Each structure stands twice: as structure tokens, then as C-alpha cells.
Amino acid sequence: MKSRLIRALSLPAGLAMASALAVVPNAVAADAPVATDGPQLSYVVNVRSGQGNSAGIRQAIGKAGGSVVIAYDKIGVLVVHSKNPDFARTIRTAHGVESAGATRTAPLAAQSSDDIATEKVLTAAEAEKAAAAASAAQDPLEPLQWDLPAIKADRAHQKSLGSSKVTVGVLDSGVDDTHPDIAPNFDRQASASCLGGVPVQKDDAWRPVAGESDHGMHVAGTIAAAKNGVGVTGVAPGVKVASLKVAEPATGMYYTEAVVCGFMWAADHGVDVTNSSYYTDPWLFNCKTDADQKALVTAVTRATQYAERKGAVNVAAAGNAETDLAQDQIVDDSSPDDTNPVTRTINTKDCFDIPSQLPGVVTVSATGAKGIKASYSNWGKNVVDIAAPGGDSTAYQTPAPPATSGLILSTLPGGKYGYKAGTSMASPHVAGVAALIKSTHLHASAAQVKALLYGEADATPCTDPYDIDGDGTVDAVCVGSKNKNSFYGSGTADALDAVTK
């Protein structure tokens, strides 16, 4: 991914809301003038627990100058558009509203491109050389995938490729389901575009469009590229993969309403594992001390916890800012990233990267070809849950031959293959292992799958001293025991144990 981070947090338990909202009196005076001269923005409005239907709150939204785009009544979250600059402040006073906030600082309009991961397209010469080195049991490009033996996935595949009854949902940019390594395992029923917060399946809306980031496609291949004598092999090549398109094509932005939609759609369409290799824009950290950002935390928390209650294991990347997420304060100079960033110092007890720092979400740090923390990866005691290969500079961590690149090789749109690095690439390795665990224990709950995921991880002691570039200066300090530390959490994901224990 880009310098966009990704991590894990803590909040109150999710709200189970039977059918959300109540018929309540509107707090906005009927004759109060409503401004409509501001930019059109998107908002989430979160309803208090224990309400009935949404009629009263919908009326209040209308009087405040808003229009409801979609209501997720199961969790009490409404997506609203408004041109009233005071919409959020006004609707917060409505009876039955717990919180409300703008999901962006840029108006609903055209955007510019935004690549989110270092990449390198595989050349024909490299592909030919890899195919020559492949054994009869390997797909042609598998010799270049040092990441598979790093988590014992190659050995796991001798036992099981995973079950087609298990689906992993990729919340990301679009997935090209016509790719020869994706097509055999693609779950169309569980796929949708969630742009704007509204699920759409028509015209294969989950696919990437011209010029869109290939990030989601790379993630999908790492999870479930078929073991079919073509290209690469995924960590769980026998499971299904679904595309939940939540990144806007022109910008690569992952806004709250789309993320909420992605988790809700996954939960209601039988997805067993979700992968989130992003942070929710425009705030790198969302602070509960800010009224708008608090609402975004609440909305996504409700969605992730709803998905987990429905059986999904939610996996997310820890981020690429070389930052200790457990320190008391962090300087954020990149937010909001959709307009003009400002420098702010955030208190980590109040401010969270979402969805990775939300309760129950599995937060993944990245390792390189030598099995140590990647140079860019975030870390943090009691923040990082588990580690997996995300790739690193070949100069820092060189793989054993015949692999030549320290990055992760996977699928790209249009039948292509290429390399990327980031915690974005580490997270799908863990999602794949979780899918293998679910395949082995089809009736296991999300909590049971997570317990096995952590319990079966290979204990990975702190790298001490951690001097990744060898210049004599310590680049990061790891704390904790062999079985639980700030670099690797419970350890490195283990695919072999996932299919044998």
C-alpha cells in the first residue's frame, strides 16, 4: 500500500440493533431556515441503541437539509448527503441520534489518481525462468513466491488447498474475476461495489475500471489464486474469493460509507473472512474527541462487529509508516488526505486507525524474506496481533534462489502478474491462513478461528537489535516475549498448522 497506514484498536462492544431507530420527535424547528450553499458532503448518522423504526430520524434529517442515501438499520447507521454546512451539528441535536459526522472533507466530486503500493510488473524473461525451475507440483511462477514457504503454505497444500465452502471478501479496489488465476475461485454472489455506501452488483461493478489501482487484485491473488497450472498460487487456493469494492477508482480513497457497506454486505452474504488492506480516509487516525471522527469510528465499529457476529473473521494491515502504534502520542501530518493536511499530535488512547484498530479485528505486521519485521512496517505492543510476509527491499532482505525479488508476487488485472510490498500484502497472507483454518473447522465461530490463528502461529522472538539497513543505528525497538511482542504479536502465521490441527 502507499504510506497509508493500517492498524488495530479498542472501543465499546458493538451495538446489536434489531431494526434500529425510533419514531421520535424532530429536534429541528419546522420553520428553521436551512443553508444549502455548502459543498455536497457525505455523512454517517448513528442512531442510539434500542430505538424502533427510522421514520422520526429520517424526518429530522430532511429538516436539517439532508437526504438519506441508504439506511443500515441492523446496526443503526444511515448514510446521508447534504449541502448544509451545519448539517452534522444540527442533526446531532435530534432525539435518538447518538453521533453524526462528515465522512470526507472534499466535496462529492471528481478526484485524482492515488497509487497505494510500490509495484513492479513481472517480465516475460522472469516468468520463463521461474517456469523452468518449477517442480511438477508447483504452478509456473511459484518458485518466485518465497512467501509461501515462509508460512509453510507449500507444505500445507500437500494436505489441503482449502474448502470451496469458505469465502474471503476482499474490501479494496476492484478484482478482475476474468483473470485465469482468479476465475476458478471467484464468488460472484458475494461480490459487489460499495462505492458511495450502496451495494451494486449490476454490470460486474466489483471489477476494476481503466486506470484504477490494481491493489485489490494483488491482494485477491495472494489469498486465493488457484493452483491450476497457471501463474501463481494463493495461500488458500481452494477457497472462494469475493470482491467488495470500497476504494474510489479516481482517488483510491476508502471512505466510511463504502467501508460500512463492505462489511455489511460481506456479513449478509456468507463471507467467512474479510481482508482490509487500507485505512479509512480521510483521517489516518480518527479521534473520539472530535465529533465528526467519533461518528466514523462508531459506524465502522458497528459494521465490523456485526460481521463478526455473523461469523466473519476480520483481518487488517497494520500500516507502513515505520511507527510504534503503542506510544502515547503520534504526530500525524497527512490528514485529512482528501483536501489540505494539517499537522496534529494525536493521543493514541483516543485516536484510532480504522478498521485495523477496532475491537476484534486481526492486525497484521509485515515481515521480509529473512523473516524479520519489514523496514516500513508499523509495530506496537498489544496492537499487532500476528505477522506475515509483506515483502521488503531486496537490499535489506534478499530471498533464497530461485526467487529474486524481496517483494510479493501476485496477480494483476488483465491476466498479468507483478510485485508489491506493504502490510497490505501481509494482511492477505493471514486472511488466507484464517480461511484454511475455517476450511479445517467449518463450524468454528469467528472467535474460535482467531484463537487457532494466534495459537498456531510460530513464536517469533524480538529482533534485537533491529538495524534493518545495517548502518549501526537501531531503527526500532521491540518489546515483549517470544510468544507475544510488539513486532510480531503472537508470531508468524502458520498455514501448515491451519490444515493439520
LOMAR-545576 format. One record per residue (C-alpha): residue number from 0; residue in one letter; x, y, z. Coordinates in steps of 0.1 Angstrom, whole numbers, padded with zeros to 4 digits. Layout:
(atom NUM; A; (X; Y; Z))
...
***
This chain:
(atom 0; M; (0000; 0000; 0000))
(atom 1; K; (0011; 0036; 0000))
(atom 2; S; (0023; 0055; 0030))
(atom 3; R; (-0013; 0049; 0040))
(atom 4; L; (-0012; 0030; 0073))
(atom 5; I; (-0033; 0003; 0087))
(atom 6; R; (-0037; -0010; 0123))
(atom 7; A; (-0059; -0022; 0153))
(atom 8; L; (-0079; -0007; 0184))
(atom 9; S; (-0103; -0006; 0213))
(atom 10; L; (-0138; 0005; 0218))
(atom 11; P; (-0171; -0005; 0234))
(atom 12; A; (-0188; -0037; 0223))
(atom 13; G; (-0208; -0034; 0191))
(atom 14; L; (-0244; -0024; 0191))
(atom 15; A; (-0268; -0052; 0181))
(atom 16; M; (-0298; -0032; 0169))
(atom 17; A; (-0327; -0053; 0159))
(atom 18; S; (-0341; -0030; 0134))
(atom 19; A; (-0326; 0003; 0145))
(atom 20; L; (-0342; 0037; 0151))
(atom 21; A; (-0374; 0050; 0167))
(atom 22; V; (-0403; 0072; 0158))
(atom 23; V; (-0391; 0103; 0177))
(atom 24; P; (-0399; 0140; 0177))
(atom 25; N; (-0377; 0161; 0155))
(atom 26; A; (-0354; 0185; 0173))
(atom 27; V; (-0351; 0208; 0144))
(atom 28; A; (-0377; 0236; 0143))
(atom 29; A; (-0401; 0232; 0113))
(atom 30; D; (-0396; 0268; 0102))
(atom 31; A; (-0359; 0270; 0109))
(atom 32; P; (-0340; 0281; 0077))
(atom 33; V; (-0316; 0255; 0063))
(atom 34; A; (-0285; 0266; 0045))
(atom 35; T; (-0279; 0248; 0012))
(atom 36; D; (-0250; 0268; -0001))
(atom 37; G; (-0222; 0245; 0011))
(atom 38; P; (-0204; 0217; -0008))
(atom 39; Q; (-0223; 0184; -0010))
(atom 40; L; (-0208; 0161; 0015))
(atom 41; S; (-0215; 0126; 0027))
(atom 42; Y; (-0223; 0119; 0064))
(atom 43; V; (-0230; 0090; 0087))
(atom 44; V; (-0257; 0093; 0113))
(atom 45; N; (-0256; 0068; 0141))
(atom 46; V; (-0288; 0060; 0159))
(atom 47; R; (-0289; 0053; 0196))
(atom 48; S; (-0293; 0017; 0207))
(atom 49; G; (-0328; 0005; 0215))
(atom 50; Q; (-0348; 0026; 0190))
(atom 51; G; (-0376; 0014; 0168))
(atom 52; N; (-0380; 0024; 0132))
(atom 53; S; (-0362; 0052; 0114))
(atom 54; A; (-0391; 0074; 0104))
(atom 55; G; (-0386; 0101; 0130))
(atom 56; I; (-0349; 0104; 0124))
(atom 57; R; (-0354; 0104; 0087))
(atom 58; Q; (-0378; 0133; 0091))
(atom 59; A; (-0352; 0152; 0113))
(atom 60; I; (-0325; 0145; 0086))
(atom 61; G; (-0348; 0160; 0059))
(atom 62; K; (-0355; 0191; 0080))
(atom 63; A; (-0317; 0196; 0086))
(atom 64; G; (-0312; 0196; 0048))
(atom 65; G; (-0301; 0160; 0044))
(atom 66; S; (-0312; 0132; 0022))
(atom 67; V; (-0309; 0095; 0032))
(atom 68; V; (-0288; 0075; 0007))
(atom 69; I; (-0292; 0042; 0025))
(atom 70; A; (-0300; 0031; 0060))
(atom 71; Y; (-0283; 0001; 0076))
(atom 72; D; (-0310; -0004; 0102))
(atom 73; K; (-0294; -0036; 0115))
(atom 74; I; (-0266; -0015; 0130))
(atom 75; G; (-0284; 0019; 0132))
(atom 76; V; (-0262; 0037; 0107))
(atom 77; L; (-0276; 0059; 0079))
(atom 78; V; (-0256; 0074; 0050))
(atom 79; V; (-0267; 0109; 0042))
(atom 80; H; (-0259; 0136; 0017))
(atom 81; S; (-0263; 0173; 0025))
(atom 82; K; (-0252; 0208; 0012))
(atom 83; N; (-0260; 0223; 0046))
(atom 84; P; (-0226; 0233; 0062))
(atom 85; D; (-0243; 0229; 0097))
(atom 86; F; (-0259; 0195; 0089))
(atom 87; A; (-0238; 0174; 0113))
(atom 88; R; (-0240; 0199; 0142))
(atom 89; T; (-0278; 0202; 0137))
(atom 90; I; (-0286; 0165; 0134))
(atom 91; R; (-0266; 0157; 0165))
(atom 92; T; (-0293; 0175; 0185))
(atom 93; A; (-0321; 0153; 0171))
(atom 94; H; (-0336; 0129; 0196))
(atom 95; G; (-0324; 0094; 0190))
(atom 96; V; (-0291; 0104; 0173))
(atom 97; E; (-0260; 0092; 0191))
(atom 98; S; (-0234; 0108; 0167))
(atom 99; A; (-0230; 0121; 0132))
(atom 100; G; (-0201; 0133; 0111))
(atom 101; A; (-0189; 0141; 0077))
(atom 102; T; (-0171; 0111; 0061))
(atom 103; R; (-0148; 0134; 0040))
(atom 104; T; (-0136; 0170; 0038))
(atom 105; A; (-0137; 0171; -0001))
(atom 106; P; (-0170; 0175; -0018))
(atom 107; L; (-0186; 0146; -0037))
(atom 108; A; (-0168; 0154; -0070))
(atom 109; A; (-0140; 0142; -0093))
(atom 110; Q; (-0107; 0132; -0078))
(atom 111; S; (-0071; 0125; -0089))
(atom 112; S; (-0052; 0092; -0091))
(atom 113; D; (-0036; 0077; -0060))
(atom 114; D; (-0013; 0046; -0062))
(atom 115; I; (-0010; 0028; -0029))
(atom 116; A; (0018; 0003; -0033))
(atom 117; T; (0053; 0001; -0048))
(atom 118; E; (0050; -0023; -0077))
(atom 119; K; (0070; -0040; -0104))
(atom 120; V; (0054; -0059; -0133))
(atom 121; L; (0068; -0094; -0138))
(atom 122; T; (0088; -0096; -0171))
(atom 123; A; (0084; -0124; -0196))
(atom 124; A; (0120; -0134; -0190))
(atom 125; E; (0115; -0137; -0153))
(atom 126; A; (0083; -0158; -0159))
(atom 127; E; (0101; -0181; -0183))
(atom 128; K; (0130; -0187; -0159))
(atom 129; A; (0106; -0194; -0130))
(atom 130; A; (0086; -0219; -0150))
(atom 131; A; (0118; -0237; -0159))
(atom 132; A; (0126; -0240; -0121))
(atom 133; A; (0091; -0251; -0111))
(atom 134; S; (0085; -0287; -0100))
(atom 135; A; (0056; -0308; -0112))
(atom 136; A; (0037; -0299; -0080))
(atom 137; Q; (0042; -0262; -0085))
(atom 138; D; (0024; -0236; -0106))
(atom 139; P; (0048; -0219; -0131))
(atom 140; L; (0056; -0188; -0111))
(atom 141; E; (0055; -0204; -0076))
(atom 142; P; (0094; -0207; -0074))
(atom 143; L; (0094; -0169; -0072))
(atom 144; Q; (0069; -0169; -0042))
(atom 145; W; (0093; -0171; -0013))
(atom 146; D; (0064; -0160; 0009))
(atom 147; L; (0046; -0194; 0006))
(atom 148; P; (0073; -0215; 0023))
(atom 149; A; (0078; -0186; 0048))
(atom 150; I; (0044; -0195; 0063))
(atom 151; K; (0046; -0232; 0053))
(atom 152; A; (0018; -0228; 0027))
(atom 153; D; (0037; -0250; 0002))
(atom 154; R; (0036; -0279; 0027))
(atom 155; A; (0000; -0271; 0037))
(atom 156; H; (-0011; -0275; 0001))
(atom 157; Q; (0001; -0311; 0002))
(atom 158; K; (-0026; -0317; 0028))
(atom 159; S; (-0053; -0293; 0018))
(atom 160; L; (-0060; -0264; -0006))
(atom 161; G; (-0089; -0252; 0015))
(atom 162; S; (-0126; -0256; 0010))
(atom 163; S; (-0148; -0241; -0017))
(atom 164; K; (-0174; -0237; 0011))
(atom 165; V; (-0153; -0208; 0025))
(atom 166; T; (-0153; -0173; 0010))
(atom 167; V; (-0128; -0145; 0017))
(atom 168; G; (-0141; -0110; 0010))
(atom 169; V; (-0115; -0085; -0003))
(atom 170; L; (-0125; -0050; 0007))
(atom 171; D; (-0104; -0030; -0016))
(atom 172; S; (-0102; -0017; -0052))
(atom 173; G; (-0118; -0039; -0078))
(atom 174; V; (-0110; -0075; -0085))
(atom 175; D; (-0108; -0088; -0121))
(atom 176; D; (-0127; -0121; -0120))
(atom 177; T; (-0117; -0129; -0156))
(atom 178; H; (-0081; -0134; -0146))
(atom 179; P; (-0071; -0171; -0151))
(atom 180; D; (-0059; -0174; -0116))
(atom 181; I; (-0090; -0158; -0100))
(atom 182; A; (-0118; -0170; -0122))
(atom 183; P; (-0119; -0206; -0109))
(atom 184; N; (-0124; -0194; -0073))
(atom 185; F; (-0144; -0163; -0077))
(atom 186; D; (-0177; -0159; -0057))
(atom 187; R; (-0200; -0136; -0078))
(atom 188; Q; (-0229; -0138; -0054))
(atom 189; A; (-0208; -0124; -0025))
(atom 190; S; (-0193; -0096; -0047))
(atom 191; A; (-0205; -0060; -0051))
(atom 192; S; (-0194; -0025; -0055))
(atom 193; C; (-0200; -0004; -0023))
(atom 194; L; (-0189; 0030; -0036))
(atom 195; G; (-0210; 0057; -0020))
(atom 196; G; (-0222; 0032; 0006))
(atom 197; V; (-0247; 0015; -0016))
(atom 198; P; (-0241; -0021; -0028))
(atom 199; V; (-0243; -0027; -0066))
(atom 200; Q; (-0238; -0059; -0085))
(atom 201; K; (-0251; -0048; -0119))
(atom 202; D; (-0227; -0049; -0148))
(atom 203; D; (-0200; -0066; -0127))
(atom 204; A; (-0195; -0034; -0107))
(atom 205; W; (-0169; -0051; -0085))
(atom 206; R; (-0143; -0051; -0113))
(atom 207; P; (-0115; -0025; -0116))
(atom 208; V; (-0120; 0002; -0143))
(atom 209; A; (-0094; 0016; -0166))
(atom 210; G; (-0067; 0035; -0146))
(atom 211; E; (-0079; 0022; -0113))
(atom 212; S; (-0054; 0008; -0087))
(atom 213; D; (-0045; -0029; -0090))
(atom 214; H; (-0041; -0031; -0053))
(atom 215; G; (-0072; -0052; -0046))
(atom 216; M; (-0063; -0076; -0074))
(atom 217; H; (-0029; -0082; -0059))
(atom 218; V; (-0045; -0089; -0025))
(atom 219; A; (-0070; -0113; -0040))
(atom 220; G; (-0043; -0134; -0057))
(atom 221; T; (-0023; -0137; -0025))
(atom 222; I; (-0053; -0151; -0008))
(atom 223; A; (-0068; -0175; -0034))
(atom 224; A; (-0050; -0177; -0067))
(atom 225; A; (-0060; -0211; -0080))
(atom 226; K; (-0035; -0240; -0080))
(atom 227; N; (-0043; -0248; -0116))
(atom 228; G; (-0010; -0250; -0136))
(atom 229; V; (-0012; -0212; -0143))
(atom 230; G; (0007; -0183; -0128))
(atom 231; V; (0010; -0181; -0091))
(atom 232; T; (-0006; -0199; -0061))
(atom 233; G; (-0025; -0183; -0033))
(atom 234; V; (-0022; -0191; 0004))
(atom 235; A; (-0056; -0208; 0002))
(atom 236; P; (-0060; -0218; -0034))
(atom 237; G; (-0091; -0239; -0029))
(atom 238; V; (-0113; -0213; -0012))
(atom 239; K; (-0135; -0187; -0028))
(atom 240; V; (-0127; -0150; -0031))
(atom 241; A; (-0152; -0122; -0034))
(atom 242; S; (-0147; -0086; -0044))
(atom 243; L; (-0162; -0058; -0022))
(atom 244; K; (-0151; -0027; -0040))
(atom 245; V; (-0147; 0001; -0014))
(atom 246; A; (-0119; 0022; -0029))
(atom 247; E; (-0130; 0051; -0052))
(atom 248; P; (-0114; 0045; -0087))
(atom 249; A; (-0102; 0080; -0093))
(atom 250; T; (-0086; 0086; -0059))
(atom 251; G; (-0080; 0053; -0042))
(atom 252; M; (-0098; 0068; -0012))
(atom 253; Y; (-0116; 0044; 0012))
(atom 254; Y; (-0144; 0064; 0027))
(atom 255; T; (-0165; 0054; 0058))
(atom 256; E; (-0198; 0048; 0040))
(atom 257; A; (-0182; 0024; 0015))
(atom 258; V; (-0163; 0005; 0043))
(atom 259; V; (-0195; 0001; 0063))
(atom 260; C; (-0213; -0012; 0032))
(atom 261; G; (-0185; -0036; 0025))
(atom 262; F; (-0186; -0052; 0060))
(atom 263; M; (-0224; -0053; 0059))
(atom 264; W; (-0226; -0069; 0025))
(atom 265; A; (-0200; -0095; 0035))
(atom 266; A; (-0218; -0103; 0067))
(atom 267; D; (-0251; -0108; 0050))
(atom 268; H; (-0237; -0129; 0021))
(atom 269; G; (-0219; -0156; 0039))
(atom 270; V; (-0183; -0143; 0038))
(atom 271; D; (-0162; -0161; 0063))
(atom 272; V; (-0131; -0139; 0063))
(atom 273; T; (-0126; -0103; 0053))
(atom 274; N; (-0094; -0085; 0044))
(atom 275; S; (-0089; -0048; 0048))
(atom 276; S; (-0055; -0035; 0035))
(atom 277; Y; (-0062; 0002; 0039))
(atom 278; Y; (-0071; 0028; 0065))
(atom 279; T; (-0104; 0046; 0062))
(atom 280; D; (-0099; 0081; 0047))
(atom 281; P; (-0096; 0110; 0051))
(atom 282; W; (-0081; 0106; 0087))
(atom 283; L; (-0051; 0085; 0093))
(atom 284; F; (-0063; 0084; 0129))
(atom 285; N; (-0099; 0091; 0139))
(atom 286; C; (-0102; 0107; 0173))
(atom 287; K; (-0132; 0102; 0196))
(atom 288; T; (-0125; 0137; 0210))
(atom 289; D; (-0137; 0151; 0176))
(atom 290; A; (-0174; 0149; 0169))
(atom 291; D; (-0171; 0141; 0132))
(atom 292; Q; (-0144; 0115; 0137))
(atom 293; K; (-0161; 0099; 0166))
(atom 294; A; (-0191; 0092; 0144))
(atom 295; L; (-0169; 0075; 0118))
(atom 296; V; (-0153; 0052; 0145))
(atom 297; T; (-0188; 0043; 0157))
(atom 298; A; (-0201; 0035; 0123))
(atom 299; V; (-0173; 0012; 0112))
(atom 300; T; (-0171; -0004; 0146))
(atom 301; R; (-0208; -0014; 0144))
(atom 302; A; (-0202; -0028; 0109))
(atom 303; T; (-0171; -0049; 0118))
(atom 304; Q; (-0188; -0062; 0149))
(atom 305; Y; (-0219; -0071; 0130))
(atom 306; A; (-0198; -0090; 0105))
(atom 307; E; (-0180; -0109; 0133))
(atom 308; R; (-0213; -0117; 0150))
(atom 309; K; (-0224; -0132; 0116))
(atom 310; G; (-0192; -0154; 0116))
(atom 311; A; (-0166; -0134; 0097))
(atom 312; V; (-0130; -0131; 0109))
(atom 313; N; (-0119; -0095; 0100))
(atom 314; V; (-0082; -0091; 0091))
(atom 315; A; (-0065; -0058; 0085))
(atom 316; A; (-0030; -0044; 0078))
(atom 317; A; (-0010; -0025; 0105))
(atom 318; G; (0003; 0002; 0082))
(atom 319; N; (0035; 0013; 0065))
(atom 320; A; (0048; 0044; 0085))
(atom 321; E; (0076; 0027; 0105))
(atom 322; T; (0057; 0038; 0136))
(atom 323; D; (0053; 0023; 0171))
(atom 324; L; (0015; 0024; 0174))
(atom 325; A; (0017; 0018; 0212))
(atom 326; Q; (0034; 0050; 0221))
(atom 327; D; (0013; 0076; 0239))
(atom 328; Q; (0014; 0102; 0211))
(atom 329; I; (0019; 0102; 0174))
(atom 330; V; (0024; 0132; 0150))
(atom 331; D; (0000; 0129; 0120))
(atom 332; D; (0009; 0153; 0092))
(atom 333; S; (-0011; 0135; 0065))
(atom 334; S; (-0047; 0142; 0074))
(atom 335; P; (-0072; 0150; 0060))
(atom 336; D; (-0057; 0134; 0029))
(atom 337; D; (-0086; 0144; 0006))
(atom 338; T; (-0080; 0182; 0010))
(atom 339; N; (-0053; 0201; 0029))
(atom 340; P; (-0035; 0180; 0055))
(atom 341; V; (-0026; 0197; 0088))
(atom 342; T; (0000; 0187; 0114))
(atom 343; R; (-0016; 0174; 0146))
(atom 344; T; (-0004; 0154; 0176))
(atom 345; I; (-0028; 0126; 0185))
(atom 346; N; (-0032; 0107; 0217))
(atom 347; T; (-0033; 0071; 0209))
(atom 348; K; (-0058; 0063; 0237))
(atom 349; D; (-0084; 0085; 0220))
(atom 350; C; (-0075; 0081; 0183))
(atom 351; F; (-0076; 0050; 0161))
(atom 352; D; (-0067; 0038; 0126))
(atom 353; I; (-0099; 0022; 0113))
(atom 354; P; (-0107; -0006; 0107))
(atom 355; S; (-0074; -0022; 0119))
(atom 356; Q; (-0075; -0008; 0154))
(atom 357; L; (-0111; -0017; 0161))
(atom 358; P; (-0120; -0043; 0187))
(atom 359; G; (-0119; -0079; 0174))
(atom 360; V; (-0100; -0070; 0141))
(atom 361; V; (-0069; -0091; 0135))
(atom 362; T; (-0040; -0066; 0130))
(atom 363; V; (-0011; -0078; 0108))
(atom 364; S; (0025; -0065; 0107))
(atom 365; A; (0048; -0073; 0077))
(atom 366; T; (0080; -0094; 0075))
(atom 367; G; (0105; -0097; 0047))
(atom 368; A; (0123; -0126; 0031))
(atom 369; K; (0146; -0131; 0061))
(atom 370; G; (0116; -0134; 0084))
(atom 371; I; (0121; -0101; 0103))
(atom 372; K; (0100; -0070; 0105))
(atom 373; A; (0099; -0052; 0072))
(atom 374; S; (0116; -0018; 0072))
(atom 375; Y; (0084; 0001; 0066))
(atom 376; S; (0060; -0019; 0089))
(atom 377; N; (0043; -0004; 0119))
(atom 378; W; (0045; -0022; 0151))
(atom 379; G; (0031; -0019; 0187))
(atom 380; K; (0027; -0039; 0219))
(atom 381; N; (-0009; -0052; 0222))
(atom 382; V; (-0016; -0035; 0188))
(atom 383; V; (-0001; -0060; 0164))
(atom 384; D; (-0017; -0094; 0167))
(atom 385; I; (0002; -0115; 0142))
(atom 386; A; (0029; -0112; 0114))
(atom 387; A; (0031; -0124; 0079))
(atom 388; P; (0052; -0118; 0047))
(atom 389; G; (0046; -0084; 0032))
(atom 390; G; (0079; -0081; 0014))
(atom 391; D; (0108; -0056; 0018))
(atom 392; S; (0136; -0041; -0002))
(atom 393; T; (0158; -0068; -0017))
(atom 394; A; (0188; -0048; -0004))
(atom 395; Y; (0175; -0054; 0032))
(atom 396; Q; (0161; -0089; 0030))
(atom 397; T; (0171; -0110; 0000))
(atom 398; P; (0152; -0142; -0007))
(atom 399; A; (0168; -0176; -0014))
(atom 400; P; (0171; -0186; -0051))
(atom 401; P; (0153; -0191; -0074))
(atom 402; A; (0133; -0161; -0060))
(atom 403; T; (0149; -0129; -0070))
(atom 404; S; (0128; -0101; -0055))
(atom 405; G; (0121; -0093; -0019))
(atom 406; L; (0086; -0081; -0028))
(atom 407; I; (0055; -0102; -0030))
(atom 408; L; (0044; -0117; -0064))
(atom 409; S; (0007; -0119; -0071))
(atom 410; T; (-0020; -0113; -0097))
(atom 411; L; (-0027; -0080; -0116))
(atom 412; P; (-0057; -0071; -0138))
(atom 413; G; (-0057; -0083; -0174))
(atom 414; G; (-0041; -0117; -0168))
(atom 415; K; (-0008; -0101; -0156))
(atom 416; Y; (0014; -0106; -0125))
(atom 417; G; (0035; -0083; -0105))
(atom 418; Y; (0053; -0075; -0073))
(atom 419; K; (0042; -0052; -0044))
(atom 420; A; (0053; -0047; -0008))
(atom 421; G; (0035; -0034; 0022))
(atom 422; T; (0015; -0045; 0052))
(atom 423; S; (-0013; -0046; 0026))
(atom 424; M; (0005; -0077; 0012))
(atom 425; A; (0010; -0092; 0047))
(atom 426; S; (-0027; -0090; 0057))
(atom 427; P; (-0040; -0113; 0029))
(atom 428; H; (-0015; -0139; 0039))
(atom 429; V; (-0032; -0140; 0073))
(atom 430; A; (-0066; -0139; 0057))
(atom 431; G; (-0056; -0169; 0037))
(atom 432; V; (-0044; -0188; 0067))
(atom 433; A; (-0077; -0179; 0085))
(atom 434; A; (-0095; -0193; 0055))
(atom 435; L; (-0075; -0226; 0058))
(atom 436; I; (-0084; -0228; 0095))
(atom 437; K; (-0121; -0222; 0087))
(atom 438; S; (-0118; -0249; 0060))
(atom 439; T; (-0105; -0274; 0085))
(atom 440; H; (-0131; -0264; 0111))
(atom 441; L; (-0161; -0255; 0090))
(atom 442; H; (-0184; -0249; 0120))
(atom 443; A; (-0159; -0229; 0140))
(atom 444; S; (-0170; -0194; 0152))
(atom 445; A; (-0150; -0163; 0143))
(atom 446; A; (-0137; -0163; 0179))
(atom 447; Q; (-0126; -0199; 0176))
(atom 448; V; (-0108; -0193; 0142))
(atom 449; K; (-0090; -0163; 0157))
(atom 450; A; (-0079; -0184; 0187))
(atom 451; L; (-0065; -0211; 0164))
(atom 452; L; (-0048; -0184; 0143))
(atom 453; Y; (-0029; -0170; 0172))
(atom 454; G; (-0024; -0203; 0190))
(atom 455; E; (-0009; -0219; 0158))
(atom 456; A; (0013; -0190; 0149))
(atom 457; D; (0051; -0197; 0151))
(atom 458; A; (0065; -0179; 0180))
(atom 459; T; (0089; -0152; 0167))
(atom 460; P; (0112; -0135; 0192))
(atom 461; C; (0121; -0098; 0191))
(atom 462; T; (0147; -0088; 0165))
(atom 463; D; (0172; -0071; 0189))
(atom 464; P; (0189; -0050; 0179))
(atom 465; Y; (0168; -0041; 0149))
(atom 466; D; (0191; -0023; 0124))
(atom 467; I; (0174; -0031; 0091))
(atom 468; D; (0198; -0011; 0069))
(atom 469; G; (0230; -0021; 0087))
(atom 470; D; (0242; 0014; 0094))
(atom 471; G; (0249; 0008; 0131))
(atom 472; T; (0218; 0027; 0142))
(atom 473; V; (0188; 0009; 0158))
(atom 474; D; (0158; 0016; 0137))
(atom 475; A; (0131; 0003; 0160))
(atom 476; V; (0128; -0013; 0195))
(atom 477; C; (0109; -0045; 0200))
(atom 478; V; (0095; -0053; 0234))
(atom 479; G; (0078; -0084; 0248))
(atom 480; S; (0084; -0121; 0250))
(atom 481; K; (0090; -0147; 0223))
(atom 482; N; (0053; -0156; 0223))
(atom 483; K; (0039; -0120; 0224))
(atom 484; N; (0058; -0089; 0213))
(atom 485; S; (0054; -0056; 0196))
(atom 486; F; (0069; -0066; 0163))
(atom 487; Y; (0052; -0099; 0156))
(atom 488; G; (0023; -0102; 0180))
(atom 489; S; (0016; -0139; 0186))
(atom 490; G; (0041; -0148; 0160))
(atom 491; T; (0043; -0156; 0122))
(atom 492; A; (0012; -0171; 0107))
(atom 493; D; (0015; -0209; 0101))
(atom 494; A; (-0005; -0224; 0072))
(atom 495; L; (0006; -0260; 0078))
(atom 496; D; (-0009; -0260; 0113))
(atom 497; A; (-0040; -0245; 0099))
(atom 498; V; (-0048; -0276; 0079))
(atom 499; T; (-0034; -0302; 0103))
(atom 500; K; (-0045; -0291; 0138))
***
